[in-house]
Amino acid sequence: MKRTVVIGVLGTVLDFVGRGKDRWSRWRPTVSVCMQDDLRIDRFELLHDTHSQGLARQIGEDIGAVSPATAVRPHIMALRNPWDFEEVYGKLLDFARAYPFDTEAEDYLIHITTGTHVVQICLFLLTEARFLPGRLLQSSPDKASKAAAAGRVSTIDLDLSRYDSIATRFQAQVLEATSFLKSGISTRNAAFNRMIDRIEQVAIRSRAPILLQGPTGAGKSQLARRIYDLKRQQHQIAGPFVEVNCATLRGDGAMSALFGHRKGAFTGAASDRPGLLRTADKGMLFLDEIGELGPDEQAMILRAVEDRRFLPVGSDREVESDFQLIAGTNRDLGAEAAAGRFREDLFARLNLWTFELPGLAERREDIEPNLEFELDRFAARESTRATFNAEARRLYLAFATDAATPWTGNFRDLSASITRMATLAPGGRINADIVADEIAGLRRRWRGSASAQGDDGLVALLGEAGLANLDLFDRCQLATVVRVCRDSRSLSEAGRVLFGASRVSRKSVNDADRLRKYLARFDLTWDDCRKPA
């Protein structure tokens, strides 16, 4: 059997009843623990102040009288102020770190009845954090019992999974929180659900920055808002939710918008401006498309996140703002940092909690539950209800979940589509004709968008979804490369055309290999490019 060890603090008030014989009829918490018929104590680690050594010796002797098998080991814990939380926690933590715990051979009970309230709280926290690897032990008087001096004791195991009713309630709260983050939508995509579970854990337990990556329209802004609402609901945040699309910030105005300015800092600065970071104090700042910020703004954002301080434009005094940062981007910030287009130190700070939001094309099983969600949003917004008839619903879902449907705008496309059909529905009933018109309209928009962005047959090579994830710069460049490949008889000939200027200055040329590596960036080969447009 394992030995049982109690760790407790001497109670200078409750344990002190004098030396007279009547002390044996009075309840003393530390002694009473060792008077329990059903609790064998092998050792009592008694922590006490330097001024209480006499009382500690008496309590040790009395424990020996009622429980000869219990060894009492006193430990002096010098406290200047037993009500100073920092000092008490530090001294108890030092004790816990130095103590030779042997959980294989001993069970530990942490007695929290004696000591100041600060001592009791610190013992609880250290036990919860497993610095003290045991269960809490609570003792109390029992005036109705004949053995009043013994009182009663009870143990508290902080492993909540052992308490069925608490575990069930806790699990229900977890499900409620994750459903809250998903706006109440019963999503069916397993990978997305796992990601939301992880975000819920991080949101509640951490104030570190969160990075949301994903294509435009994947729901980064909405998820950031829900994270804020969840933390506010949990009383973890009190300030406002401040959102800014960094792609809209340009030049000197970016610094002023983010960090504020002083009156007269530049032409047109007629008054002080607090800036978005200052406005987000005690709240949450969502920087969408953070990859669009310039290097100077990135450097100041890093300082503000790390030190909670920054310098407004035109000011010689720093200001403070304590906010949680959520950043959103449709770029691969890791690749951007490697290419020198994004600060590596800021990316490292943001990359603690990174979540990749999938586009709608990767969550086709979630389209059906999102139909009802969008119809509910329409009803709340327009104060009128619209529904699909059976044939229209079947027709729209067949189109929406088809692998060939690109959904280049992701959930924004879906939301706009439902809004259009609900608005045009006669009597609030979306029929097959409305669905057919909407499908045709979506296809025209996607084709027009691809054509306007210099597609040149790239849809056939990359697919609608693949093309949507390319920057306009890469689309135009790749379209030219593909066109030259189709007009050339060999990989080498195409390479000579494409690299004609730079090859003159190189000692060794291998244009074919250079072109092959370029195409590989897009998972394309020479044979792929030679296919008819």
N, C-alpha and C positions, 0 to 999 in steps of 0.2 A: 504494500500500500504506500501511496505517496505521503510524505509528511505535509502537515498543514502549517503554514506560516502566516501570521497576522502582522501587517505593517500599520502602525497608527501613531498619532501625535498625542502626547500627554495633554489632558484637559486641565488647565490650571484653575478652572472654576468648577466644572462638573466632577472632576476626579478628586478635588480637595474637600474633604469633610472632617478633617482633623484626625487625631490619633486615638480618640476614645473608642471604647468597645461598641458604642452605638453605630460606628461606621459600618459594622457588618450587617446592619439592618437597612442601610441606605443604598440607593442605586448609584453606582459609580461605573460609567461606561466602559473604561478600560478593564477594570476588574471583572465586570459582569460578563464580558465576552468569554472569559475563561471559566465561568461558572455554569456553562450550558451542558446539560446532560448528553445532548446529541451532537456536540461539537468538540472534538479533541483538538487542542492547540498544542503543537509540538514546540513552536518557538514564537516569541512575540518581539518584534523589532520596534522598540519604543523610542520615538523621536521627541526630544524635549529641549527647552531653552537652557542656557547656562545658569539662569537664576532659579531653575526648578529642579536642581539635582537632588535636593532633600526629598521633595515630593516623589521624584522618580524612584529613589531607593525604597521609599515606603510602599509605593504601588507594586514595585517588583517583589518585595517581601510578601505582600498580601496575595499576589498572584501565586507565589510559591506555596502559600498556605492553602489556597482553595484548589490549586491544580499543580501538584508537585511535578508532573511530567512536562510542564511548560517551562522552557528556558527563556528568560527575559534578557534581551540584549539592548542596553541603552545606547542611543546615538545623540550626541550633542549637536544641535542645529542652532547656531547663534544668529538670532534675528534682531536687528535694530528696531524694526517696526513690523509686527506680525500682520498689520493691515495694509502693508505695501505690496501690491500684487506682483510687481516686477521682482522684488527681493524674495518674496516667498516662493514664487514659481521657480526662480533661479536656484535657490537652495534645495528645493525638493527635486528639481531636475538633476542637480549635481549628485544628490544621494542616489537617485535611480540609476544614473549612468555608472556610478562606482560600485553599486551593489552586485554581488555575484549570483544573479538569478540562475536557478537550475530547474527549468520547467518540466524536465523529464522526471525529476525525483520529488519535486515539491509543488504544492498548490498554494497560491498566494491570495490572501484576503486583505483588501485595503479598507481599514476602518475610517469612516468619514464622519463619525458622530462628534468627535472632539476637535478642539482648535477653533480659531476664528473662522468666520464665513469665508474669508479669503483662502485660508488653508484648505477648507473643505472643497472649495471650487477648484483649487489647483490640483488637489488629489484626484478629483473627478476627471479633469482634463488630461492629466498624465496617464490615468488608467485608460481613458478612451483612446488616447494616442498610442497605447501599448508600451509606453516607457515603463510603466508599472504593469507587468503582464499578469493581471489577476482579475478577480471579481470584487465589486464593492460590498462592504459589510456595514450594515446599519444596525445600531442597537438603540433600544428605547426602554423606558421604565414600564412596569406592568403592576400597577397598584392593586389590581384585582387578585393577583396571585399571592399565595402564601409565601412564596420565595421572592418577595419584592426586590431584594437586592440583586437577584440574577437578571431581572428584566427579560426582554425579548430581543432576539437578533434575527435579521433576515439578510439574504444575499441578493445582489443585483448583478446580472450578467449583461454587459453592454453589447454583446453580440445579438443584435435585434432579430437576426434570422432564427433564433431559438424560440422566439415568441410568435406563435402562429398568427394571432390576431393583429399584432403590430406589423409583422412581415406582410400580411395580406393587405393591410391598409397602406403600408409603404409602397408596395407594388402597384396598388391602385393609383397612388399619387404620381408614381413614375409614368404610368400609362397616360394619366391625365396631362402631365407636363409634355410628353412627346406628342400627344394628340394636339395639344395647344400649339406647339411649334409647327405642326403640319396644318394649322388652321382648321382642325377638326376633320380633315379629309382622310378617309380610310385608304391610304395608299397601299398598293400591292407589290411594289418593287422591293425585293428583299434587301438589295444593296442600299437603296435610299433609306429604308427603315432603319437599318443598322447605323447609317451615318447620323440620322436624326437622334437615335438613342445616345450616340457618343456626344453629339452637340449638347443635348440636354444635360448630360453629366458635367461637361466642361462649363456650360453656362452657369450652373448652380454652384459649382465648387471653385471656380477660378475667375480672377479679374484680369488675366493675361489677355493680350490682343488675340483676336480671332481673324483668320484670313479665309474668305469665301471665294473660291475660284470657280469659274464656269462661264459658259457662253451667255451672250446678251439675251435677256428674257428668261433665264433659267430660274429666276425667283430669288436672287441674292438680296435685293432690297427688302422684299417682303419677309424673308427669313430673318434678316437683321432686326427688323421692327418687332418680330415675334420674340426674338431673344431678349430684346429690351423689355417687352411687356412681361415676359416670364420672370426676369430678374426683379422688375418692379413689384410684381405680384408676390415674390418671395421676400420683399422688403430689403433687397440687396442693393438697391439703387434708388435715388430720390430725385435726381435732376432730369432734364429733358432729353429727348431723343433728337439729335441734330444730324441731318443727312445732307451730304453735298456730293454732287457728281464732279469729280476732279477734271473730267474732260471739258467742263465749261469754264474752268479757271485758266486764264491766260496772262502772261507777263506780270507786271507789277501788281495788277489787281488780284493775282492769286495769293500773294503774300498778305495783302491787306484783308482779303476775305477770310483767310485761315487764321492769321495771327493778330488781326486788328491793326489800327494805326492811331497815332496821336494827331491832334489838330495841327495843321500846317506841315505835316510830314512830307507832303508833295502837293503839287498844284491840284486843287479841287478837294483837298482834305479839309473841309470847312468845320468839321467837328470830330471828336474822338469816336472811334469805332471799336467795340470790344473784340470782334472776330469770332469765328465759329468755334474755335477751341475753347475760348473763354466762356462762350454761351453754353457749352456742353459740360461745364463744371458740375460735378456730382452726378453726372448722367452718362450718356453714351454718345460717341461720335462715330458715325458711319461714313467712311470715305470710300465712295464707290468709284471704280476705275482709278484706283490709286496709282496704277502704272503710268498714268498720264501726267503725273506731277513732275516738275523739273527737279534737277539735282539739289538746288538750294532749298526748295520746299521740302524735299525728302529729308535733308539733313536736319531741318528744324523740327519736322515731325518726329524724327528719331529722338531728338533731345527732349521734346515735350512728353513723349511716351515714357522715356526712361527717368527723367528728373521731375516731371510734372511742372516744368518751368519753360518759358520761352520769352522772346523779346519782341514786342509789337514794333511795327514799322515806325521809325522816327522817335522811338523812346530809348532812354538810357537806363531804364529800370525794368527788370524782368517782372512778369506776372505769373501767377500760379493757376493751374486748373487741373483738378483731379477727375479724370474721365476714363471710361473704358473704351478702347478702340476696336471697332470692327472694320476691316478693310475688304473691299470687293474688287475683283478684276476679272476680265475675260482673257487676260494674257497668262502665259506660263511665267510667273515671276522668277522662278529658278533659272529658266533659260535667259530671261531678260537680264538678270544679275550676272550670269556667266558671260553674256555678250557686252557687259558694261553699260547697259541702258537703264539699270536700276541699281541703287546702292546695295551692296552685299550686306552691310551691317544692318540696314533697315529690314531687308528680307529675312536675315537671321532672326531679328526681333519679332517679325510677324509670323515666322514659320513654326512657332511652337505648336499652334493648333491650326492646321490647314485642312479645309474640307472642300472637296471637289464636287460641285453640284452638277449632276448630269442634265443634259438637255432633254427636251420632251421626246425626241426620237429614241432616246435610250430608256424611256420610261413609258412605253406605249400601253402597258397594262394599267397605268394610272390615269389614262385619258378618260375612261368611263366615270370613275368617281369624281374627277374634276369637272365633268359636264354639270353634275348637280350642284357642285360648289359655285360654278360660274353663273348658273341660273339663279341660285340663291342671292348672289351678289347683285345680279341685275334687278331682282325683285326688291331688294333693300334700297338700291340706288334710285330706281324709277317708280317704286311703289306700285308695281304691276307684275303679276306672275305669268311666266311663259313656260310651256312644257313641250316636249316632242310627242308626236304620235308614234305608234309602234314602228311603222314603216320608215318614217323619217329618222328615228333613232338608229334603227338597224343600218340604214344607208350611210348615215354620217359616221357611225362607229367603224363600219367596214372601211371607209376611206381614211379615217383618222388613224386607225391602228395598222394600216397597210405599211409594209416596210418601205415601199417606194414613196410614201408621203414624207417630204423632207422636214417640215416644221422648222424652217430656218430661223424664225423669230421666237421659237420655243413657246412658253406659256403666254407670252404677249400675243402671239398669233392666235392661239386657242381662245384666249379671253376676248379678243376683238371679234373673232368669228362667231362665238356664242352671242355676243352683244348684238351684232348685226342681225342674226337670225331671229333673236328674241324681239328686237325692235320691229321687224317686218312681219312677225307672225300675226295673221288675222285672228282676232279673238284670243290672242295669247297661245295659239296652237301652232307649233312649228311643223309644217308638212313636208312631204317629199320634194315638192317643187322648190321650196325655199332652200332646202338642203342642196339640191342639184345646182341651183344658181350660185350658192355659196362655194361649193366645191370648184366650180368652173372659175369663179373669181379668185380663189386662192391660188389655183394653178397659174392663172395669168399673172398674178402678182409675183409669184416665185420665179416664173420664166423671165418676166421683165426685170426683176432685180438682178438675176444672174447675167442677163444680157447687158444691163447698164454697168455692171462691174467688170466688163471685159471677159466674160466667160469663155468665148471662142472655143466651145466644145469641152470645157473643163468638167461640166456636169457629168458627161459620159464617162470621164476618167475617174473622177473623185466622188461622184454622187452629190446630191443636193446638200446633205448634212456636212460632208467633208469640205465642200466648197465654202459653205457658210462659216467655217472655222478659220478660213484664211483671211489675212489682212488684205486690203485693196492693193497694196504694194506688191505682195507676193502673187496675187491673182494676175495682175498685169504682166509681171515679169514671166510667170510660168506660162501664160497664154502665148507670149512671144516665143519662148523656147519650144513649146509644142508645135507652133506654126512652122518654125524653121525645121524641126524634125520631120514634119510631114512633107516639106518641100525638098528634103535632102535624101540622097540615095544611101547614105551610110551614117553611122554614128560619128565617124571621124570627120566626114564632110560637114555635118551639122556643127561639130565642135569648132571647126575652122571658121565657119561663118559667125558663130556666136562669140568666139574669143579672138577674132581677127586682129584687133588693135593691141591687146595685151600680149599676144603670143610673140610679137616682134621683139619685145624687150626681154624675153625669157630665153635662157641658154638651152634648157631642156623643155620640150613641149609634149604633152600627152592630152590633147584636147578631148579625145574620146573618153578617157578616164575622168577628166574634169567634169564633163557633161553627165557621165554615168552617176557620179557622186551627187551632182546637183539634183538629178531626177530621183535618186534614192531618198532624198529628204522628204519627198511627197509620196514615197512608196510606189514610184512609177519606174518603168523600164523603157528601153528604146522601142521594143515591140508594142508596148501600150500606146506610145505616142504615134506610132505608125498606123494605128487603126483609124478608119474614116471617122470624121467628126459626126 
